[in-house]
Amino acid sequence: MNEVGRNLAYTAMLLLALWAVSYFWPSDKVEEISLEPALLNPTISVELTALRDLDRIAVEITGRCRLVNAEDPQRPVLKELHDVDEDLYLTLVGPQLGPYIMHQKHVILEAEGDNAMRLNTYFYPGRLHIRVKEDKKSRLGQRLQLSLELPLEDYVLGVVCGEMSSQVPGSAAALRAQAVAARTYALYRLGQGRNLRDNTTDQVFQSIDFVTKEALEAVASTRGLVLRWKDQLLPTYFHRNCGGGTANAEAAAFFRKETTPLAGVFEPACRTPRGLWEHRVPATDLDELARQRELGSWLRAISVLHKDATGRWLEVRLLGPDDHVDLPADQVRAALHFPSTQVTDMERHADGSLVFRGYGYGHGVGLCQEGALRLSRSQATYAEILAHYYPSAQLVPLTADLELLLP
């Protein structure tokens, strides 16, 4: 082979080697895709308040499970169990599950794998924390506190099923907006050092018996998405019906400073004759409120001091024979149990009772669930619904760069 032929052969071999390296060596593009930030799904806890005051709770678990000592950092197994169908109750020496007495103040019951556990009527996911709490009102001077430890996304699914009807036609976008609000609110509350409860004190959380295909889709399609404002998780309050406009959170005394995404929006479509309510408060309840506030033995009057542009009560004065006190209207609403601070009429009857009339249901701050459903049926996306009720908030994925915002 002459010199020219040898050079061509060497060149061909070099090109073939370079091609082989480029073909089999992973490219930068593939590496970038593999390093995409993973969505976080932290484990959280929710107290089952519906089981708080019961003397006995039926527990059923199919398959293997165990009782773990949560008071020991090593969390040793106290007892291996199989196919549990027993009552859980409190004795003088500790919690007891069937024949087994635990002799501990804090025990965890965990099922093997993904098996759910039945507590009385309903099935729940996660691990059950059983704590003994002091309670002077109870017969033993103590009571059981039950809470679930479960992934955030499982909790959000339970809230979507508890807070909205998931099988209403045209509700897909509203359910997704609710999922984002529930996820953000849970993390915000936990970040305050608060324990989550399964009722309206925080968010209504339902068992897996109520899970629907629509709710599963809403949570899965918004997985890991939260709302942020000024580099903090937004307190994403929500309620059933605003009655004509959502409340300004600062004016309604929810916060001490202005929070732009919770400044309130007009919603005239939520004020309809169908939504008009009437609520009677007996004189005995009014008098009890006066005594609690140290105003005297009876309540003489309720005066409205401030309203917003939609007519919502913001601040009221309670007047008794001895004194008076000015309070946020929502505190009075909660104390007297009328549905909303969108009060249009208040009438005193001869028996001393007060009859309130108005629109809406709930505190009125943040997302209006019935308004969100109306927007969803009008083809609005869940991002558009969130932007309407929480203007200027950012919809962001819950990834590692947000870990500092987590509890």
N, C-alpha and C positions, 0 to 999 in steps of 0.2 A: 504493500500500500504506500503510495507516495505521500509527501508531507501535507498536501492539500487535503487528501482523503482523511489522513489522521486527524487534522484539525476539525474537519466537519464531523467526524465521529465523536471527538471529545465534546464539541459544542452540543451535539444531539444528546449525549449522555448527561451533560450538565443541565440542559433544559428539562430532561425527563426527571432528573432528581429534584429540581426546583418544583416541578408540577406535583410530584408525589408529596413533598413536604407541605405545599399549600393545600393539597386535597385532604390529607389526613390530619393536619394540625388544626385545632379548633380556632376559629376566627374570633376577633375582638367582638364582633356583633353578637355572636352566640353567648359569649361570656357576659356581655352587658344584660342580655335578657335574663340569664340565670341569676343575676344579682339584683333583680327588681325587688324593692322592699316588700316584705311580707306583711299582710294585714294582721294586726294584733287581735287576739280574742282572749282577754284576761279572764281569770276565774274571779267571780264575785259571790256575794252572799246576800240572801233575801230571807227575812223573817216571815214565817207562816203565822200571821196573827189570827187567822181563822181557827187555828188549833190551840190558841193560847190558854183559854179558860176551861178546857175539857179535862175531866178526871182521867179518862181512858181514851187511847187512840189505837184503833186497829191497824196493825202493820202487816203487810203481805209482800213478800219478795220471792219470786221463783228463781231457783238456782242457788249458787254459792254466794255468801256474803260474810261480812265480819264486823265485829265491834272493835273499835280502835280507841286507845286512851289518848285523848287530845291534850291532856294536861302534861304529858311527857313529851319533850321536844323530839324524841326518837319515834314517837307514836307507835308503841308496840301493840300488837294484836291482843286483845283481851279474850276474844272468843270467836271461833270459826263456826259459822251457821250454814244451814242448807234448807231451802224451801220453808221460809219463815211464814207463819200465819198465827201471830200472837198479839196480845194487847200490850201496849206500852203505857206505863203509869208511874207515879212517883210514890216512893215509900219513905219512911223516916231515915233510911240508910242510903238512899240514892235511887236513881231510875231503875226500873225493872221491866224487862222484856220477856214476857212469858215466865218461865221458871228462873231466868237468869237475872241476878241482882248485880248492878255494875259497880257500886261503891265508889263512884267518881262524880265530880261536878260537871265534867264536860267530856262527852263521849261522841264518837262519830260512827254512824252506821253506813256502810258502803257496800253496794252490790257489785258483784264481779261483772266486768264488761259494761255494756250499755243498758242493762236491765233497769227498768223503772221500778219504783216501789209504790205500793198503794198505801196511802195514809187515810184511814176511814173510807171515804167514798171515792177519792180521786187518786190518779197515778201521777207521780212526779219524777223528773230526772235528777241526776246529781247525787251528792252525798248529804246525808242528813246529820246535822249537828244537834245533839241533845244536850242542853245546858240546864243546870239547876239555878234558879234565880230566887232571891229573897222576895217575899210578897206577904205583907202583914195581913192582907185581906183574905188570903187562902186558908184552908183548914189546917194545913201543915206548917204554915208560915213560909212556905216555899211553893214554887210552881215550875213547870217545865217550859222552857223556851225552845222552840224548834225552828231551825233555819236550814235552808238549802245552800250548798256550795256547788256552783255550776258555771259553765262557760257563759260569758256575756251574751253571745248570740242566742243561746238557749233561753236565757232570761228575756231578751228582747222579743222572742217569739211568744212567750207567755204573756207579755205586756200587750202586744198587738192584739192577741186574742181576747185579752181582758178589757181593753180600752175601746175597741171599735168592733162593730159587726163586720166580719170579714167576708160575708157572702152576699152583700148588697151589690146589685148590678152597677157597673161603672166605677167601682171604688178602688181599683188597682193603684192609681197614683196616690190617692189619699192614704191607703195602707202603707205605701212606701214612705211617704212623708211622716206618718206616725212612727214607723220603725226607726227612722233617723232621729226623730225627737226623743223617743224612748231611750235609745242607746246613749244619746248625748246627756240626757237628764240623769240617767243612772250614774254615769261616770262623774258628772258634776256633783251630785249628792255625795257619792263616796269620797270624792276629793275634799269635801267639807268635813270629813271624819264622821259622817252619819251612816248608820245602818239602814239599808233599804228594807221597807216593809211591803207586804203584798196587797195593801189596800190604798184608798184614795189619799192617805197621808203622803204617800209617794206616788206609786203607780199601781194600778190593779194588775196583778200577776195571776194568770190562770194555769191550771194543770194541763198536761198534755192531752187530756180527754177532750179539750176544746180546740185543738189544733186543726186547721183546715189547709187545703192545698193553696188557697189564696194567701193565707198568712205566711205559709212557708215560702212562697214565691216573693212576697214583699220583703221578708227578712234577707233571703238569699240574694236578691237583686240589689240590695243596698248594703251588703255585708261590709262592716268596718267603717261606714261613712258616719261622720259626726259634724256638728256645726261649731265653728270657732269664731270668736270675736275678740280683737285686740290680744291675740296670742293666748287666749284662755278658752276653755270650753264654755259655751253659752248655756245659761240655765234655761233650757227649752221647755218652759211651762206650756201646758195645753189644757183645754177644757171642752165641754160638749157643745155649747152654743153661746155666742157672744151677745145675742140680743140686739144687734145693731152696730156694734163696733167693739173691738178689743180694747182692753184697758192699758193705759200708760203705767208700766210697772213702778216707776218712781212715784208718780202721783197717787197710785193705789197703795203706797207704803210697802211694796215688796222689796225695794232697794232704796238706799240712801242717796244714790247718785244716778244720773241719767244713763240709761242703757239703750242705745239707739235701736238695736233690733227688737226691743220690747217697748217701743214708744207708742204702740197702738195703731190700728188701721180701721178705717170706716168699713162697715159691712152691712149696709142697709137691707140686703136681701135676707139677713137673719132675723129681721123683725117682721113677723107675719102674724096674723090673727091665730094661726094654728099654734104658735109658740107662746101665746099669752098664758100666764099662770096666775093663780090666786092661792095665797097661803095665810092661814089663820094661826096667830100665836096667842095662846090663852094667857089670862092675867097672871096666873101662877108662875108661868115661865118668865114673864116680864118682871115680876117682883123678885124672883130668884136672881135675875141678872143685876137688878139694882143692889141687892144685898152683896153679891159677889164683888161688885165695883165700889162698895161702901158708900152708896148714894142715899141710903135710907131703906125703909122697909118696902117701898113700892116705887114703880117707875112712873113719873109724871108725864114725860114726853120724850119723843125722839125728834130732833131737829136736824135737817140736812144743812151742812155748812158749805160743802163744795161738791160740784158736779163737773163732769167733763163735757166735751162738745156733743157727745152722743146721748147725754142725759144720765149717764152712769153715776151713782153715788160714789164719792171718793172719801169724804169725811163726814161724820155725824156726831152730834152731841146727845149724850144720854143725861137726862135731867131727873133728879130725885128730890125728895123733900129736904135732904141734908146737904147735897152737893151736886156737882155735875162733872162729866168727864168727856173729852173729845177723843174719838177713836177712828181708825181707818174703817171705812164702811164694810170691808170684807170681814173684819173681826166680828162685827155685829151680825152680819149675814150668817157666819159660821155658828155663832152663839144661839141665834134664834131660828136657824135652819130654814130660812127662806132661800129659794133656788139661786138668785142672782142679785147683784147690786144694780141691775138695770130696772129699778123700781119706778113705776109711773104713778102709783097711787098708794096712799096709806090712810086707813080709815079706822077710827076707834069705835067699838061697839059698846052698847049699854052695860054688858057684863065685864067690861074692862079689857077685853081682848083687842088685839090689833090685827087688821086684815091688810096684807100687802098684796099688791098686784104689779106685774111687770113682765119682762121678756128675758129669755136666755136661761142658761143653766151652767153654774160654775163660777169660778173667780174671774174669768174674763181675760186673763193674761196669756199672751202667746198664741199658739195655734188654736183655731176654732175648728173642732172636728166636723161639725155639720157644714161649715163653710168650706173646709177642705174637700168634703165629699161633693159639694156643688161644683167646685172648681175642677175636680177630677172628672165629673160627668161632662164638663165643658171642654174636655180634651187637654187640660193643663197637665204638664208633667209634674212629677213629685218635686223636682228642683224648683220649678216655678211656684208651686204651692209654698215651699219653704221660704223662697225669696219674698213672697207676698206677706207672710206672717212674721218672718224674722229678717226684715230688710237690712242689708249690709253685712249679714253674717256670711262666713265662708263655709262651703261644703267641702270637707277635706277627708282623705282616708286616714284611718287610725293606724299609722305605721310607727316605726321605731323613733322617728324624729319627734313624735308627740308623746313619748313616754313620760316626759316631765310633767305633762298635764294629767297623768293618770293618778289615781289614789295610791 
